């Protein structure tokens, strides 16, 4: 707050994510430590009417409604350099990206978007196949 100012200062999309009561989880190049100073910010969160309203009220708009090979994906909302992936199972999304990060270690392959998509699809397929067989991953943090 600034004493004596009667106007509202603009708030960036990243500030709106930080100040939210919702828990947005980091993903993308910043999560996988392959970002550059120009990289955007990617987050994910469980899709709900409340999350959609919060983002919509802050001028986030739908950027994409499909992501090939990802059954968790609902849509992506965007504002400025912030993308928010809405997913139907945030625990699974977190688990898969955590496993990729832990197993691959050096994530140079993720600098190439096409390689990243292939790695993600393979990891998702393995995860979903395991879930269908009744194999449950460790608890979500």
C-alpha positions in Angstrom: 0.0 0.0 0.0 1.1 3.6 -0.7 -0.3 6.2 1.7 -1.9 9.1 0.0 -2.5 7.5 -3.4 -6.1 7.3 -4.5 -5.6 5.2 -7.6 -5.1 1.5 -8.1 -1.8 0.4 -9.6 -1.8 -2.2 -12.3 -1.2 -5.7 -11.1 0.7 -8.2 -13.3 -0.6 -11.6 -14.0 2.2 -13.1 -12.0 1.3 -11.0 -9.0 -2.3 -12.2 -9.3 -1.2 -15.8 -9.2 1.0 -15.1 -6.2 -1.7 -13.3 -4.3 -4.4 -15.9 -5.0 -5.9 -18.1 -2.3 -5.5 -21.0 -4.8 -2.4 -23.1 -5.0 -0.9 -22.9 -8.5 2.0 -25.3 -9.2 4.9 -24.4 -11.4 5.5 -26.4 -14.6 7.2 -25.9 -17.9 10.7 -24.6 -18.4 11.0 -22.9 -15.1 10.0 -26.1 -13.3 12.4 -28.2 -15.4 15.2 -25.6 -15.0 15.5 -25.0 -18.8 14.2 -21.4 -18.8 15.8 -18.3 -20.2 15.2 -14.8 -19.0 12.6 -14.4 -21.7 10.7 -17.6 -20.8 7.1 -17.4 -19.8 5.6 -18.7 -16.6 3.6 -21.9 -16.7 1.4 -23.2 -13.9 -1.2 -25.8 -13.4 -4.1 -26.2 -11.1 -7.2 -28.4 -10.7 -10.0 -27.2 -12.9 -13.0 -25.8 -11.0 -15.6 -23.2 -11.5 -14.0 -21.1 -8.8 -10.6 -21.2 -10.4 -12.0 -20.3 -13.8 -14.0 -17.4 -12.3 -10.9 -16.1 -10.4 -8.8 -16.1 -13.6 -11.6 -14.8 -15.8 -12.3 -11.9 -13.4 -8.6 -11.0 -13.8 -8.7 -11.0 -17.6 -7.1 -14.4 -18.3 -8.4 -15.8 -21.6 -8.5 -19.3 -23.1 -5.3 -19.8 -25.1 -5.8 -23.5 -25.9 -8.4 -26.2 -25.4 -6.4 -29.2 -26.4 -3.0 -30.8 -25.8 -2.4 -33.9 -27.8 -1.7 -37.0 -25.7 -2.5 -35.5 -22.3 -5.6 -36.9 -20.8 -5.3 -34.7 -17.7 -5.4 -31.4 -19.7 -8.6 -29.4 -19.8 -7.5 -26.0 -21.2 -4.9 -23.3 -20.9 -5.7 -19.7 -19.8 -3.3 -16.9 -20.6 -2.5 -13.4 -19.6 0.7 -11.5 -20.4 3.5 -14.0 -20.0 1.6 -16.4 -17.7 -0.1 -19.6 -18.8 -2.3 -21.6 -16.4 -3.1 -25.2 -17.4 -6.4 -26.4 -15.9 -6.2 -30.1 -15.3 -8.7 -32.7 -14.1 -6.1 -34.4 -11.8 -3.4 -32.2 -10.3 -1.9 -35.1 -8.3 -1.3 -37.1 -11.4 0.1 -34.0 -13.3 2.5 -33.3 -10.4 3.5 -36.9 -10.1 4.4 -37.3 -13.7 6.4 -34.1 -13.9 8.2 -35.0 -10.7 9.1 -38.4 -12.0 10.4 -36.9 -15.3 12.5 -34.5 -13.4 13.9 -37.1 -11.0 14.6 -39.8 -13.6 16.0 -37.8 -16.4 18.1 -35.4 -14.2 19.7 -33.3 -16.9 16.7 -32.0 -18.8 18.4 -30.6 -21.8 15.9 -32.7 -23.9 13.2 -30.3 -22.6 14.8 -27.3 -24.2 13.4 -28.7 -27.5 9.5 -28.4 -27.3 9.0 -31.4 -29.6 11.2 -33.6 -27.4 9.4 -32.3 -24.3 6.1 -33.3 -25.8 7.3 -36.8 -26.7 8.8 -37.3 -23.2 5.6 -36.1 -21.6 3.4 -38.4 -23.7 5.5 -41.4 -22.8 5.5 -40.6 -19.1 1.7 -40.0 -19.2 1.2 -43.3 -21.0 3.3 -45.2 -18.4 1.4 -43.4 -15.6 -2.0 -44.2 -17.0 -1.1 -47.8 -17.7 0.1 -48.2 -14.2 -3.1 -46.7 -12.8 -5.2 -49.1 -14.9 -3.3 -52.0 -13.4 -4.0 -50.6 -9.9 -0.4 -49.5 -9.2 -0.7 -46.2 -7.3 2.3 -43.8 -7.0 3.6 -42.5 -3.8 1.6 -39.8 -2.0 1.2 -36.3 -3.5 3.0 -33.4 -1.8 
